Each structure stands twice: as C-alpha cells, then as structure tokens.
C-alpha cells in the first residue's frame, strides 16, 4: 500500500472487509455519493478502519468510522501524520 490511501485501495478494502465490489473510478467520480449509496453500512466501514489500522500499525482518527463519503474518508485518513514508518 502506498503512503496515501487511494480509491483503488479503498475499493479493495470494501471488497475484502465488506464483500462489496465497487469500481475505483466510481468512488472517485461520484464525490457526493455516500458509503450507504454503495451498500456499505457503519459496521462495514468499521471493518475497513480496523483493517487499515492493522496494515498501518497505528490508529486512525475516531472520526474515520463516521465518514459519510469515500472522499471524506480519504481526505481524513490521508491527512493523518505517519509515525516512524
């Protein structure tokens, strides 16, 4: 995984954590679409947050699991400073 989470990686996480197949270009192109629009509920998003925390070896902000859209989620996750990577 790159330093910044991309729409490709988020789509892969949605598939692995919640079983949802979403095209990365759909995530990128539909700025106002919510996770619910893609069929992802709060439990699925919590699974994505947990998977990311395991991969990164650090906690994400508490607000990450309350993000409404993929764009908001990426903006939040990608602004968290890395520690000692």
C-alpha positions as CSV (number, residue, x, y, z in Angstrom):
1,X,0.0,0.0,0.0
2,X,1.2,3.5,-0.8
3,X,1.7,6.2,1.8
4,X,-1.7,7.8,0.8
5,X,-4.8,5.6,0.6
6,X,-6.1,5.7,-3.0
7,X,-9.5,4.9,-4.4
8,X,-8.1,1.6,-5.8
9,X,-7.1,0.6,-2.3
10,X,-10.3,1.7,-0.8
11,X,-12.3,-0.3,-3.3
12,X,-10.1,-3.4,-2.5
13,X,-10.8,-2.8,1.2
14,X,-14.5,-2.5,0.6
15,X,-14.3,-5.9,-1.2
16,X,-12.2,-7.6,1.5
17,X,-13.9,-6.1,4.6
18,X,-17.5,-6.0,3.4
19,X,-17.8,-8.1,0.3
20,X,-18.7,-5.1,-1.9
21,X,-17.4,-4.8,-5.4
22,X,-17.1,-1.2,-6.4
23,X,-15.1,0.3,-9.2
24,X,-12.4,2.7,-8.0
25,X,-13.4,5.2,-10.8
26,X,-17.0,5.2,-9.4
27,X,-15.7,6.1,-6.0
28,X,-13.5,8.8,-7.5
29,X,-16.1,10.2,-9.8
30,X,-19.1,10.4,-7.5
31,X,-17.9,12.9,-5.0
32,X,-21.2,13.3,-3.1
33,X,-22.1,9.6,-3.1
34,X,-22.2,8.2,0.5
35,X,-20.9,4.8,1.6
36,X,-24.6,3.9,2.1
37,X,-25.1,4.6,-1.7
38,X,-22.6,1.8,-2.3
39,X,-24.2,-0.6,0.2
40,X,-21.6,-0.1,2.9
41,X,-23.0,0.2,6.4
42,X,-21.3,1.5,9.6
43,X,-20.2,-2.0,10.5
44,X,-18.5,-2.4,7.2
45,X,-16.8,0.9,7.5
46,X,-15.6,-0.1,11.0
47,X,-14.1,-3.2,9.4
48,X,-12.3,-1.1,6.9
49,X,-10.9,1.2,9.6
50,X,-9.7,-1.9,11.6
51,X,-8.0,-3.4,8.5
52,X,-6.3,-0.1,7.8
53,X,-5.1,0.3,11.4
54,X,-3.7,-3.2,11.2
55,X,-1.9,-2.6,7.9
56,X,-0.5,0.8,9.0
57,X,0.3,-0.2,12.6
58,X,-1.3,2.9,14.0
59,X,-4.7,4.2,15.0
60,X,-6.9,6.3,12.7
61,X,-8.8,9.3,14.0
62,X,-12.1,8.4,15.7
63,X,-13.9,10.4,13.0
64,X,-12.8,7.9,10.3
65,X,-15.5,5.4,11.2
66,X,-18.1,8.2,10.9
67,X,-17.1,9.4,7.5
68,X,-20.1,9.6,5.2
69,X,-18.4,9.6,1.8
70,X,-15.4,7.8,0.3
71,X,-13.9,11.3,-0.5
72,X,-14.4,12.4,3.2
73,X,-12.8,9.2,4.4
74,X,-9.7,9.5,2.1
75,X,-9.3,13.2,3.0
76,X,-9.3,12.3,6.7
77,X,-7.1,9.2,6.5
78,X,-4.6,10.9,4.2
79,X,-4.1,13.9,6.4
80,X,-3.2,11.9,9.5
81,X,0.6,12.1,10.0
82,X,2.5,8.9,9.9
83,X,4.6,8.0,12.9
84,X,8.0,6.4,12.4
85,X,7.2,4.5,9.3
